[in-house]
Amino acid sequence: MSVHRQFAEDLALYSMGALEGDEHEELEKHLNECADCRHELEQLRGDVALLALSASSPAPPERARGRLMNAVAREPRISLEQASIRRIPSWSHMGWLAAAAALVIAVILWRADARLNKRMASLQKKFFEQQSELQRVQELAATLTATDTLRATLVAANAVAQPQGRAFYAPSRAILIFLANNMPAPPAHRAYELWLMPATGSPIPVGVFKPDAHGNVTIVNPRLSEGVGIKAFAITVEPETGSQLPTSAPIMQGTGE
């Protein structure tokens, strides 16, 4: 490999982070254009890393040591006056060089570890989200098939389109699934409200809803208290914000099967 002679002297200093001033800027500009010098720089940096990692051993790797020694040997001799302008690190400061190389390696490892931790946190979040969704699906499936699930069909009291609704309620799990179709849109500024009719006591509001453009309704798992005994379901027309007790007669109702 042919490394441009006018830059060969500075590559060793640059690999150790000791090149400054105009030489530093000129070399960086040249490295952007010269693949041979970039390759030489990568080899020198590898040698620096090897020397740093072997700093505690009796003798550093001869290949790495020789390359860097030869590179520094190519550096021209300078006078004391020049030395005050450009400082060249000597091999007597190998401890500083090893520490600097070790610091570079530590930064690289720290960044890799940070990326790995971020990736692991993202995967862990997705895992918990999928577990939560799986649990929700399992609960809904258990509600549809449980032996204690109360099923009811709600039919319209007075309607031409014959809307129909199906309710699945598991009191032991406090889970409710309500499906309906062919439901007309409610009057302006009004909404439908679904009620649980207990064996004793006042009706329990489940929530207000409006059918979609095709008259379909789906209510899944509203917040309910566990163990409530239900004898029937009902739907009334209420204000859009809902009511605590029915304000109109049921337009649909059904008992448990």
GROMACS elastic network, one bead per residue, 0.5 to 0.9 nm:
[ bonds ]
;  ai    aj funct       b0    kb
    1    36     6  0.65138   500
    1    37     6  0.88695   500
    1    39     6  0.88718   500
    1    40     6  0.83477   500
    2     5     6  0.84421   500
    2    36     6  0.65558   500
    2    37     6  0.81086   500
    3     6     6  0.87249   500
    3     7     6  0.76296   500
    3     8     6  0.63012   500
    3    34     6  0.87740   500
    3    36     6  0.58222   500
    3    37     6  0.54345   500
    3    40     6  0.72665   500
    4     7     6  0.56861   500
    4     8     6  0.61168   500
    4    34     6  0.87528   500
    4    36     6  0.81821   500
    4    37     6  0.71205   500
    5     8     6  0.50985   500
    5     9     6  0.74323   500
    6     9     6  0.69660   500
    6    10     6  0.83596   500
    7    10     6  0.55214   500
    7    11     6  0.65468   500
    7    23     6  0.89865   500
    7    26     6  0.89821   500
    7    27     6  0.67300   500
    7    30     6  0.83587   500
    7    37     6  0.81423   500
    8    11     6  0.54582   500
    8    12     6  0.77580   500
    8    37     6  0.79150   500
    8    40     6  0.88249   500
    8    71     6  0.73249   500
    8    74     6  0.78108   500
    8    75     6  0.86186   500
    9    12     6  0.67741   500
    9    13     6  0.78479   500
    9    71     6  0.63243   500
    9    72     6  0.68441   500
    9    73     6  0.82957   500
    9    74     6  0.55576   500
    9    75     6  0.50546   500
    9    76     6  0.79354   500
   10    13     6  0.53243   500
   10    14     6  0.60688   500
   10    15     6  0.86218   500
   10    19     6  0.70170   500
   10    23     6  0.76449   500
   10    24     6  0.82724   500
   10    27     6  0.76005   500
   10    71     6  0.82907   500
   10    72     6  0.83218   500
   10    74     6  0.89772   500
   10    75     6  0.74191   500
   11    15     6  0.60593   500
   11    16     6  0.87562   500
   11    19     6  0.84837   500
   11    27     6  0.80219   500
   11    37     6  0.80565   500
   11    40     6  0.78472   500
   11    41     6  0.61194   500
   11    44     6  0.77752   500
   11    71     6  0.76123   500
   11    72     6  0.88777   500
   12    15     6  0.51521   500
   12    16     6  0.65993   500
   12    17     6  0.88647   500
   12    18     6  0.86358   500
   12    19     6  0.87078   500
   12    41     6  0.75918   500
   12    44     6  0.65475   500
   12    45     6  0.83461   500
   12    68     6  0.64512   500
   12    69     6  0.88804   500
   12    71     6  0.57431   500
   12    72     6  0.62570   500
   13    16     6  0.52781   500
   13    17     6  0.62953   500
   13    18     6  0.50204   500
   13    19     6  0.52351   500
   13    71     6  0.86831   500
   13    72     6  0.76026   500
   13    88     6  0.77201   500
   13    89     6  0.80844   500
   14    18     6  0.57232   500
   14    20     6  0.83167   500
   14    24     6  0.73204   500
   14    27     6  0.84215   500
   14    41     6  0.80926   500
   15    18     6  0.76576   500
   15    19     6  0.83910   500
   15    41     6  0.64142   500
   15    42     6  0.80529   500
   15    44     6  0.61951   500
   15    45     6  0.52930   500
   15    48     6  0.75186   500
   16    19     6  0.78919   500
   16    44     6  0.87322   500
   16    45     6  0.74247   500
   16    48     6  0.72021   500
   16    97     6  0.69992   500
   16   100     6  0.77926   500
   16   101     6  0.76158   500
   17    20     6  0.82524   500
   17   100     6  0.85290   500
   18    24     6  0.89432   500
   18    87     6  0.80560   500
   18    88     6  0.72814   500
   18    89     6  0.73037   500
   19    23     6  0.68435   500
   19    24     6  0.54226   500
   19    86     6  0.86236   500
   19    87     6  0.85974   500
   19    88     6  0.83003   500
   20    23     6  0.62207   500
   20    25     6  0.78913   500
   20    86     6  0.79195   500
   20    87     6  0.89013   500
   21    24     6  0.54474   500
   21    25     6  0.67789   500
   21    26     6  0.88623   500
   21    86     6  0.87171   500
   22    25     6  0.52209   500
   22    26     6  0.60145   500
   22    27     6  0.84717   500
   23    26     6  0.51167   500
   23    27     6  0.59915   500
   23    28     6  0.85346   500
   24    27     6  0.53266   500
   24    28     6  0.62474   500
   24    29     6  0.87375   500
   25    28     6  0.52145   500
   25    29     6  0.62743   500
   25    30     6  0.86982   500
   26    29     6  0.52358   500
   26    30     6  0.63118   500
   26    31     6  0.87458   500
   27    30     6  0.50032   500
   27    31     6  0.60917   500
   27    32     6  0.87560   500
   28    31     6  0.50198   500
   28    32     6  0.64747   500
   29    32     6  0.54193   500
   29    33     6  0.70722   500
   30    33     6  0.53467   500
   30    34     6  0.60726   500
   30    37     6  0.82010   500
   31    34     6  0.51350   500
   31    35     6  0.70987   500
   31    36     6  0.85886   500
   31    37     6  0.62093   500
   31    38     6  0.56825   500
   31    41     6  0.88708   500
   32    35     6  0.78210   500
   32    38     6  0.79846   500
   33    37     6  0.88979   500
   33    38     6  0.88077   500
   34    37     6  0.55767   500
   34    38     6  0.63907   500
   34    39     6  0.88226   500
   35    38     6  0.50163   500
   35    39     6  0.61575   500
   35    40     6  0.86439   500
   36    39     6  0.51611   500
   36    40     6  0.62724   500
   36    41     6  0.86562   500
   37    41     6  0.60531   500
   37    42     6  0.86166   500
   38    41     6  0.50222   500
   38    42     6  0.62812   500
   38    43     6  0.87580   500
   39    42     6  0.51763   500
   39    43     6  0.64131   500
   39    44     6  0.87692   500
   40    43     6  0.51834   500
   40    44     6  0.62883   500
   40    45     6  0.87054   500
   41    44     6  0.50657   500
   41    45     6  0.61475   500
   41    46     6  0.85565   500
   42    45     6  0.50809   500
   42    46     6  0.61674   500
   42    47     6  0.86478   500
   43    46     6  0.50156   500
   43    47     6  0.62602   500
   43    48     6  0.87189   500
   43    64     6  0.89003   500
   44    48     6  0.62460   500
   44    49     6  0.86852   500
   44    64     6  0.78110   500
   44    67     6  0.74109   500
   44    68     6  0.68491   500
   44    71     6  0.88918   500
   45    49     6  0.62510   500
   45    50     6  0.86349   500
   45   101     6  0.87282   500
   46    49     6  0.50866   500
   46    50     6  0.62166   500
   46    51     6  0.86379   500
   46    64     6  0.80104   500
   47    50     6  0.50252   500
   47    51     6  0.61569   500
   47    52     6  0.85545   500
   47    61     6  0.85687   500
   47    63     6  0.79736   500
   47    65     6  0.72381   500
   47    67     6  0.76598   500
   47    68     6  0.73260   500
   48    51     6  0.51143   500
   48    52     6  0.61530   500
   48    53     6  0.86578   500
   48    64     6  0.72538   500
   48    65     6  0.84350   500
   48    68     6  0.79240   500
   48    97     6  0.79088   500
   48    98     6  0.77309   500
   48   101     6  0.65352   500
   49    52     6  0.50051   500
   49    53     6  0.61326   500
   49    54     6  0.85383   500
   49    98     6  0.78454   500
   49   101     6  0.56865   500
   49   102     6  0.72445   500
   49   104     6  0.87365   500
   49   105     6  0.77101   500
   50    53     6  0.51607   500
   50    54     6  0.61307   500
   50    55     6  0.84546   500
   50    60     6  0.77270   500
   50    61     6  0.72289   500
   50    64     6  0.69364   500
   50    65     6  0.89581   500
   50   101     6  0.89112   500
   51    54     6  0.51253   500
   51    55     6  0.58500   500
   51    60     6  0.56879   500
   51    61     6  0.68944   500
   51    64     6  0.68973   500
   51    65     6  0.71644   500
   51    94     6  0.89712   500
   51    97     6  0.86477   500
   51    98     6  0.67613   500
   51   101     6  0.84009   500
   52    55     6  0.50915   500
   52    56     6  0.83961   500
   52    60     6  0.85802   500
   52    94     6  0.87146   500
   52    95     6  0.85470   500
   52    97     6  0.71671   500
   52    99     6  0.70072   500
   52   100     6  0.81757   500
   52   101     6  0.57413   500
   52   102     6  0.60226   500
   53    56     6  0.75679   500
   53    57     6  0.87077   500
   53    60     6  0.87323   500
   53    98     6  0.74793   500
   53   101     6  0.83327   500
   53   102     6  0.71779   500
   54    57     6  0.53037   500
   54    58     6  0.83358   500
   54    59     6  0.75840   500
   54    60     6  0.55636   500
   54    61     6  0.75645   500
   54    98     6  0.86474   500
   55    58     6  0.79633   500
   55    59     6  0.78591   500
   55    60     6  0.66493   500
   55    94     6  0.83774   500
   55    95     6  0.77523   500
   55    98     6  0.64139   500
   56    59     6  0.83992   500
   56    60     6  0.86511   500
   57    60     6  0.66838   500
   59    62     6  0.79479   500
   60    63     6  0.87386   500
   60    64     6  0.76239   500
   60    65     6  0.65629   500
   61    64     6  0.55434   500
   61    65     6  0.60733   500
   61    66     6  0.84623   500
   62    65     6  0.50167   500
   62    66     6  0.57455   500
   62    67     6  0.84288   500
   63    66     6  0.51945   500
   63    67     6  0.61876   500
   63    68     6  0.87220   500
   64    67     6  0.53257   500
   64    68     6  0.63566   500
   64    69     6  0.85459   500
   65    68     6  0.54445   500
   65    69     6  0.60321   500
   65    70     6  0.85727   500
   66    69     6  0.50623   500
   66    70     6  0.60233   500
   66    71     6  0.84619   500
   67    70     6  0.52280   500
   67    71     6  0.61293   500
   67    72     6  0.86594   500
   68    72     6  0.60978   500
   68    73     6  0.83659   500
   69    72     6  0.52122   500
   69    73     6  0.59515   500
   69    74     6  0.87252   500
   69    91     6  0.85745   500
   70    74     6  0.64022   500
   71    74     6  0.53964   500
   71    75     6  0.71418   500
   72    75     6  0.52627   500
   72    76     6  0.88482   500
   72    90     6  0.89194   500
   73    76     6  0.77464   500
   78    81     6  0.80343   500
   78    82     6  0.58374   500
   78    83     6  0.65127   500
   79    82     6  0.51580   500
   79    83     6  0.61822   500
   79    84     6  0.89083   500
   80    84     6  0.65639   500
   81    84     6  0.54493   500
   81    85     6  0.71608   500
   82    85     6  0.52493   500
   82    86     6  0.62197   500
   82    87     6  0.84605   500
   83    86     6  0.50881   500
   83    87     6  0.55739   500
   83    88     6  0.76073   500
   84    87     6  0.66752   500
   89    92     6  0.81182   500
   89    93     6  0.66758   500
   89    94     6  0.86776   500
   89    97     6  0.87832   500
   90    93     6  0.56733   500
   90    94     6  0.75573   500
   91    94     6  0.52068   500
   91    95     6  0.87968   500
   91    97     6  0.86338   500
   92    95     6  0.78699   500
   93    96     6  0.55236   500
   93    97     6  0.66266   500
   93    98     6  0.89171   500
   94    98     6  0.60731   500
   94    99     6  0.85114   500
   95    98     6  0.51541   500
   95    99     6  0.61923   500
   95   100     6  0.86128   500
   96    99     6  0.50820   500
   96   100     6  0.61043   500
   96   101     6  0.85958   500
   97   100     6  0.51009   500
   97   101     6  0.61391   500
   97   102     6  0.84574   500
   98   101     6  0.51645   500
   98   102     6  0.59694   500
   98   103     6  0.84690   500
   99   102     6  0.50313   500
   99   103     6  0.60619   500
   99   104     6  0.87032   500
  100   103     6  0.50450   500
  100   104     6  0.63669   500
  100   105     6  0.87661   500
  101   104     6  0.51292   500
  101   105     6  0.63241   500
  101   106     6  0.86018   500
  102   105     6  0.50846   500
  102   106     6  0.60622   500
  102   107     6  0.86498   500
  103   107     6  0.61818   500
  103   108     6  0.86721   500
  104   107     6  0.51872   500
  104   108     6  0.63530   500
  104   109     6  0.87409   500
  105   108     6  0.51532   500
  105   109     6  0.62326   500
  105   110     6  0.85566   500
  106   109     6  0.51260   500
  106   110     6  0.60049   500
  106   111     6  0.86061   500
  107   111     6  0.61695   500
  107   112     6  0.86057   500
  108   111     6  0.52628   500
  108   112     6  0.62778   500
  108   113     6  0.86260   500
  109   112     6  0.50782   500
  109   113     6  0.60511   500
  109   114     6  0.85529   500
  110   113     6  0.50208   500
  110   114     6  0.60899   500
  110   115     6  0.86553   500
  111   114     6  0.50258   500
  111   115     6  0.62505   500
  111   116     6  0.85854   500
  112   115     6  0.51909   500
  112   116     6  0.61876   500
  112   117     6  0.86556   500
  113   116     6  0.50040   500
  113   117     6  0.60945   500
  113   118     6  0.85641   500
  114   117     6  0.51201   500
  114   118     6  0.61725   500
  114   119     6  0.86155   500
  115   118     6  0.51147   500
  115   119     6  0.61779   500
  115   120     6  0.86066   500
  116   119     6  0.50854   500
  116   120     6  0.61016   500
  116   121     6  0.85695   500
  117   120     6  0.50374   500
  117   121     6  0.60884   500
  117   122     6  0.86033   500
  118   121     6  0.51229   500
  118   122     6  0.62674   500
  118   123     6  0.87280   500
  119   122     6  0.51183   500
  119   123     6  0.62491   500
  119   124     6  0.85750   500
  120   123     6  0.50935   500
  120   124     6  0.60146   500
  120   125     6  0.85603   500
  121   124     6  0.50445   500
  121   125     6  0.61660   500
  121   126     6  0.86994   500
  122   125     6  0.51737   500
  122   126     6  0.63463   500
  122   127     6  0.86488   500
  123   126     6  0.51336   500
  123   127     6  0.61008   500
  123   128     6  0.87444   500
  124   128     6  0.63037   500
  124   129     6  0.86330   500
  125   128     6  0.52900   500
  125   129     6  0.62137   500
  125   130     6  0.86522   500
  126   129     6  0.50271   500
  126   130     6  0.61014   500
  126   131     6  0.85026   500
  127   130     6  0.51851   500
  127   131     6  0.61004   500
  127   132     6  0.85999   500
  128   132     6  0.60710   500
  128   133     6  0.85707   500
  129   132     6  0.51125   500
  129   133     6  0.62147   500
  129   134     6  0.85593   500
  130   133     6  0.50485   500
  130   134     6  0.59944   500
  130   135     6  0.85034   500
  131   134     6  0.50337   500
  131   135     6  0.61175   500
  131   136     6  0.86073   500
  132   135     6  0.51286   500
  132   136     6  0.62472   500
  132   137     6  0.87465   500
  133   136     6  0.50447   500
  133   137     6  0.62609   500
  133   138     6  0.86196   500
  134   137     6  0.51356   500
  134   138     6  0.61407   500
  134   139     6  0.86103   500
  135   138     6  0.50404   500
  135   139     6  0.61559   500
  135   140     6  0.86791   500
  136   139     6  0.51311   500
  136   140     6  0.63022   500
  136   141     6  0.86590   500
  137   140     6  0.51369   500
  137   141     6  0.61282   500
  137   142     6  0.85288   500
  138   141     6  0.50723   500
  138   142     6  0.60410   500
  138   143     6  0.85459   500
  139   142     6  0.50450   500
  139   143     6  0.61658   500
  139   144     6  0.87913   500
  139   173     6  0.84397   500
  139   175     6  0.81082   500
  140   143     6  0.50265   500
  140   144     6  0.64097   500
  140   145     6  0.88484   500
  140   175     6  0.76660   500
  140   176     6  0.85591   500
  140   177     6  0.78726   500
  140   220     6  0.83558   500
  140   221     6  0.80671   500
  141   144     6  0.52345   500
  141   145     6  0.64064   500
  141   146     6  0.84227   500
  142   145     6  0.52428   500
  142   146     6  0.55118   500
  142   170     6  0.88844   500
  143   146     6  0.53707   500
  143   147     6  0.87494   500
  143   148     6  0.86464   500
  143   149     6  0.63038   500
  143   168     6  0.70784   500
  143   169     6  0.70005   500
  143   170     6  0.57744   500
  143   173     6  0.78634   500
  143   175     6  0.68234   500
  143   176     6  0.77703   500
  143   177     6  0.81369   500
  144   147     6  0.88786   500
  144   149     6  0.69499   500
  144   151     6  0.88378   500
  144   168     6  0.64909   500
  144   169     6  0.82571   500
  144   170     6  0.83322   500
  144   177     6  0.82580   500
  145   148     6  0.86901   500
  145   149     6  0.72903   500
  146   149     6  0.53817   500
  146   170     6  0.74370   500
  147   150     6  0.84790   500
  147   170     6  0.88587   500
  148   169     6  0.85523   500
  148   170     6  0.62838   500
  148   171     6  0.76694   500
  148   172     6  0.79302   500
  149   168     6  0.62571   500
  149   169     6  0.53302   500
  149   171     6  0.72168   500
  149   172     6  0.86837   500
  150   167     6  0.77399   500
  150   168     6  0.57112   500
  150   169     6  0.51046   500
  150   170     6  0.63117   500
  150   171     6  0.81131   500
  150   230     6  0.82094   500
  150   231     6  0.88654   500
  150   255     6  0.89306   500
  150   256     6  0.54345   500
  150   257     6  0.62457   500
  151   166     6  0.71449   500
  151   167     6  0.55722   500
  151   169     6  0.66176   500
  151   170     6  0.89945   500
  151   255     6  0.81181   500
  151   256     6  0.53072   500
  151   257     6  0.53033   500
  152   165     6  0.80646   500
  152   166     6  0.56673   500
  152   167     6  0.51913   500
  152   168     6  0.68763   500
  152   169     6  0.87699   500
  152   232     6  0.76907   500
  152   233     6  0.75159   500
  152   253     6  0.88684   500
  152   254     6  0.57838   500
  152   255     6  0.56060   500
  152   257     6  0.57038   500
  153   164     6  0.70529   500
  153   165     6  0.55790   500
  153   167     6  0.65687   500
  153   233     6  0.88151   500
  153   253     6  0.79034   500
  153   254     6  0.55960   500
  153   255     6  0.73580   500
  153   256     6  0.79280   500
  153   257     6  0.83592   500
  154   163     6  0.83041   500
  154   164     6  0.56753   500
  154   166     6  0.61701   500
  154   167     6  0.78424   500
  154   180     6  0.84794   500
  154   233     6  0.75013   500
  154   234     6  0.75293   500
  154   235     6  0.86129   500
  154   252     6  0.56477   500
  154   255     6  0.79064   500
  155   162     6  0.70276   500
  155   163     6  0.62592   500
  155   165     6  0.65865   500
  155   251     6  0.83728   500
  155   252     6  0.53570   500
  155   253     6  0.62731   500
  155   254     6  0.69664   500
  156   159     6  0.58477   500
  156   160     6  0.87326   500
  156   161     6  0.86995   500
  156   162     6  0.59235   500
  156   163     6  0.58069   500
  156   164     6  0.68335   500
  156   165     6  0.89307   500
  156   250     6  0.89613   500
  156   251     6  0.58885   500
  156   253     6  0.73525   500
  157   162     6  0.87907   500
  157   250     6  0.78104   500
  157   251     6  0.54532   500
  157   252     6  0.57169   500
  157   253     6  0.77363   500
  158   162     6  0.82642   500
  158   251     6  0.71678   500
  158   252     6  0.86299   500
  159   162     6  0.56527   500
  159   163     6  0.75527   500
  159   251     6  0.86757   500
  160   163     6  0.84532   500
  161   182     6  0.65968   500
  161   183     6  0.77379   500
  161   184     6  0.80381   500
  162   182     6  0.68684   500
  162   183     6  0.79587   500
  163   180     6  0.72679   500
  163   181     6  0.58330   500
  163   183     6  0.50057   500
  163   184     6  0.78470   500
  163   215     6  0.84567   500
  163   252     6  0.84855   500
  164   179     6  0.84880   500
  164   180     6  0.55310   500
  164   181     6  0.56905   500
  164   182     6  0.67375   500
  164   183     6  0.74872   500
  164   252     6  0.83006   500
  165   178     6  0.70765   500
  165   179     6  0.55155   500
  165   181     6  0.65118   500
  165   183     6  0.89165   500
  165   217     6  0.85009   500
  165   252     6  0.83320   500
  165   253     6  0.89092   500
  165   254     6  0.88872   500
  166   177     6  0.81529   500
  166   178     6  0.56935   500
  166   179     6  0.51962   500
  166   180     6  0.61999   500
  166   254     6  0.89440   500
  167   176     6  0.71426   500
  167   177     6  0.57404   500
  167   179     6  0.64842   500
  167   180     6  0.86434   500
  167   233     6  0.78825   500
  167   254     6  0.89566   500
  167   256     6  0.86704   500
  168   175     6  0.81121   500
  168   176     6  0.56282   500
  168   177     6  0.50378   500
  168   178     6  0.63488   500
  168   179     6  0.87934   500
  169   173     6  0.85598   500
  169   174     6  0.72666   500
  169   175     6  0.58184   500
  169   177     6  0.64674   500
  169   178     6  0.84703   500
  169   230     6  0.86818   500
  170   173     6  0.55088   500
  170   174     6  0.57538   500
  170   175     6  0.54233   500
  170   176     6  0.65603   500
  170   226     6  0.88946   500
  170   227     6  0.86967   500
  171   175     6  0.68410   500
  171   176     6  0.84416   500
  171   225     6  0.83667   500
  171   226     6  0.58385   500
  171   228     6  0.59113   500
  171   229     6  0.69032   500
  171   230     6  0.81296   500
  172   175     6  0.80976   500
  172   226     6  0.59483   500
  172   227     6  0.54291   500
  172   228     6  0.83149   500
  173   176     6  0.88050   500
  173   225     6  0.89089   500
  173   226     6  0.62389   500
  173   227     6  0.77536   500
  174   221     6  0.81180   500
  174   222     6  0.87131   500
  174   223     6  0.77720   500
  174   224     6  0.55663   500
  174   225     6  0.59562   500
  174   227     6  0.68655   500
  174   228     6  0.78542   500
  175   220     6  0.80019   500
  175   221     6  0.52040   500
  175   222     6  0.71760   500
  175   223     6  0.79385   500
  175   224     6  0.71927   500
  175   226     6  0.84372   500
  176   219     6  0.78146   500
  176   220     6  0.61993   500
  176   221     6  0.50279   500
  176   222     6  0.65980   500
  176   223     6  0.87423   500
  176   224     6  0.82153   500
  177   218     6  0.76200   500
  177   219     6  0.57902   500
  177   221     6  0.60511   500
  177   222     6  0.82914   500
  178   217     6  0.76932   500
  178   218     6  0.58154   500
  178   220     6  0.64872   500
  178   221     6  0.87704   500
  179   216     6  0.75816   500
  179   217     6  0.55738   500
  179   219     6  0.65553   500
  179   220     6  0.86011   500
  180   183     6  0.71372   500
  180   211     6  0.84430   500
  180   215     6  0.78661   500
  180   216     6  0.55885   500
  180   218     6  0.67078   500
  181   184     6  0.89491   500
  181   211     6  0.81109   500
  181   214     6  0.78019   500
  181   215     6  0.53474   500
  181   217     6  0.62863   500
  182   211     6  0.86913   500
  182   214     6  0.70822   500
  182   216     6  0.63447   500
  182   217     6  0.89838   500
  183   186     6  0.86656   500
  183   210     6  0.88723   500
  183   211     6  0.64532   500
  183   212     6  0.87832   500
  183   214     6  0.81083   500
  183   216     6  0.65665   500
  183   217     6  0.79617   500
  184   211     6  0.73117   500
  184   213     6  0.89918   500
  184   214     6  0.86920   500
  184   215     6  0.59000   500
  185   188     6  0.87173   500
  185   191     6  0.83741   500
  185   210     6  0.68672   500
  185   211     6  0.64035   500
  185   212     6  0.81595   500
  185   213     6  0.82276   500
  185   215     6  0.72311   500
  186   189     6  0.81835   500
  186   190     6  0.59665   500
  186   191     6  0.56239   500
  186   192     6  0.68339   500
  186   210     6  0.70912   500
  186   211     6  0.83887   500
  186   237     6  0.73421   500
  187   190     6  0.53915   500
  187   191     6  0.73554   500
  187   237     6  0.84872   500
  188   191     6  0.82444   500
  189   239     6  0.66503   500
  189   240     6  0.60262   500
  190   210     6  0.88929   500
  190   237     6  0.66581   500
  190   238     6  0.57115   500
  190   241     6  0.84225   500
  190   242     6  0.88066   500
  191   208     6  0.62239   500
  191   209     6  0.59515   500
  191   210     6  0.58243   500
  191   236     6  0.84581   500
  191   237     6  0.57241   500
  191   238     6  0.54929   500
  191   239     6  0.59267   500
  191   241     6  0.80462   500
  191   242     6  0.75866   500
  192   207     6  0.83751   500
  192   208     6  0.54204   500
  192   209     6  0.53291   500
  192   210     6  0.61652   500
  192   211     6  0.86854   500
  192   235     6  0.64783   500
  192   236     6  0.57040   500
  192   238     6  0.59542   500
  192   239     6  0.82029   500
  192   240     6  0.78988   500
  192   242     6  0.82141   500
  193   205     6  0.72155   500
  193   206     6  0.71811   500
  193   207     6  0.55703   500
  193   209     6  0.62243   500
  193   210     6  0.87634   500
  193   234     6  0.83051   500
  193   235     6  0.55001   500
  193   236     6  0.54352   500
  193   237     6  0.62263   500
  193   238     6  0.63516   500
  193   239     6  0.88597   500
  193   240     6  0.88714   500
  193   242     6  0.66774   500
  193   243     6  0.80273   500
  193   246     6  0.84394   500
  194   204     6  0.86014   500
  194   205     6  0.62358   500
  194   206     6  0.53651   500
  194   207     6  0.57833   500
  194   208     6  0.64900   500
  194   209     6  0.80178   500
  194   233     6  0.73687   500
  194   234     6  0.59193   500
  194   236     6  0.68244   500
  195   203     6  0.60597   500
  195   204     6  0.54227   500
  195   206     6  0.54808   500
  195   207     6  0.77021   500
  195   232     6  0.85687   500
  195   233     6  0.57164   500
  195   234     6  0.51277   500
  195   235     6  0.61029   500
  195   236     6  0.79880   500
  195   245     6  0.89693   500
  195   246     6  0.83331   500
  196   203     6  0.57119   500
  196   205     6  0.65110   500
  196   206     6  0.69080   500
  196   230     6  0.64176   500
  196   231     6  0.79643   500
  196   232     6  0.63549   500
  196   234     6  0.66610   500
  197   200     6  0.81695   500
  197   201     6  0.82190   500
  197   202     6  0.72453   500
  197   204     6  0.64266   500
  197   205     6  0.89887   500
  197   229     6  0.85795   500
  197   230     6  0.57020   500
  197   231     6  0.59182   500
  197   233     6  0.55770   500
  197   234     6  0.71816   500
  198   201     6  0.63069   500
  198   202     6  0.71399   500
  198   203     6  0.64361   500
  198   204     6  0.75280   500
  198   228     6  0.70977   500
  198   229     6  0.55772   500
  198   231     6  0.55196   500
  198   232     6  0.70100   500
  198   233     6  0.87711   500
  199   228     6  0.89203   500
  199   229     6  0.61956   500
  199   230     6  0.58324   500
  199   231     6  0.54895   500
  199   232     6  0.83115   500
  200   203     6  0.88657   500
  200   229     6  0.84520   500
  200   230     6  0.87979   500
  201   204     6  0.88069   500
  202   245     6  0.76496   500
  203   234     6  0.89329   500
  203   244     6  0.86146   500
  203   245     6  0.66909   500
  203   246     6  0.76918   500
  204   244     6  0.78306   500
  204   245     6  0.76843   500
  205   208     6  0.83919   500
  205   242     6  0.84635   500
  205   243     6  0.75725   500
  205   244     6  0.64055   500
  205   245     6  0.72352   500
  205   246     6  0.84387   500
  206   222     6  0.66841   500
  206   223     6  0.76967   500
  206   224     6  0.76282   500
  207   219     6  0.86893   500
  207   222     6  0.76289   500
  207   242     6  0.71318   500
  207   243     6  0.89666   500
  208   238     6  0.80062   500
  208   239     6  0.87611   500
  208   240     6  0.70833   500
  208   241     6  0.73553   500
  208   242     6  0.57801   500
  208   243     6  0.86918   500
  209   217     6  0.77936   500
  209   218     6  0.89394   500
  209   219     6  0.83398   500
  209   240     6  0.82803   500
  210   215     6  0.85653   500
  210   216     6  0.87547   500
  210   217     6  0.72475   500
  211   214     6  0.73957   500
  211   216     6  0.51875   500
  211   217     6  0.50346   500
  211   218     6  0.83754   500
  212   215     6  0.52200   500
  212   216     6  0.54786   500
  212   217     6  0.67278   500
  213   216     6  0.75006   500
  219   222     6  0.72789   500
  221   224     6  0.81982   500
  224   228     6  0.85183   500
  225   228     6  0.65499   500
  230   233     6  0.78584   500
  230   255     6  0.86957   500
  230   256     6  0.77501   500
  231   254     6  0.88562   500
  231   255     6  0.59353   500
  231   256     6  0.59837   500
  232   253     6  0.71695   500
  232   254     6  0.55671   500
  232   256     6  0.57670   500
  233   252     6  0.82882   500
  233   253     6  0.54587   500
  233   254     6  0.53533   500
  233   255     6  0.62280   500
  233   256     6  0.78711   500
  234   250     6  0.59439   500
  234   251     6  0.75969   500
  234   252     6  0.56153   500
  234   254     6  0.65369   500
  234   255     6  0.88165   500
  235   246     6  0.89223   500
  235   249     6  0.85752   500
  235   250     6  0.53236   500
  235   251     6  0.58705   500
  235   252     6  0.51367   500
  235   253     6  0.62681   500
  236   246     6  0.67026   500
  236   247     6  0.77602   500
  236   248     6  0.60865   500
  236   249     6  0.62898   500
  236   251     6  0.56430   500
  236   252     6  0.72314   500
  236   253     6  0.89960   500
  237   240     6  0.89356   500
  237   242     6  0.89386   500
  237   246     6  0.82644   500
  237   247     6  0.78045   500
  237   248     6  0.64714   500
  237   249     6  0.81191   500
  237   250     6  0.76560   500
  237   251     6  0.75662   500
  238   241     6  0.78690   500
  238   242     6  0.57876   500
  238   243     6  0.65408   500
  238   246     6  0.74228   500
  238   247     6  0.66668   500
  238   248     6  0.73155   500
  239   242     6  0.52966   500
  239   243     6  0.70324   500
  240   243     6  0.87489   500
  242   245     6  0.88731   500
  243   246     6  0.64335   500
  243   247     6  0.74413   500
  244   247     6  0.89841   500
  246   249     6  0.74424   500
  246   250     6  0.82464   500
  248   251     6  0.86076   500
  250   253     6  0.64937   500
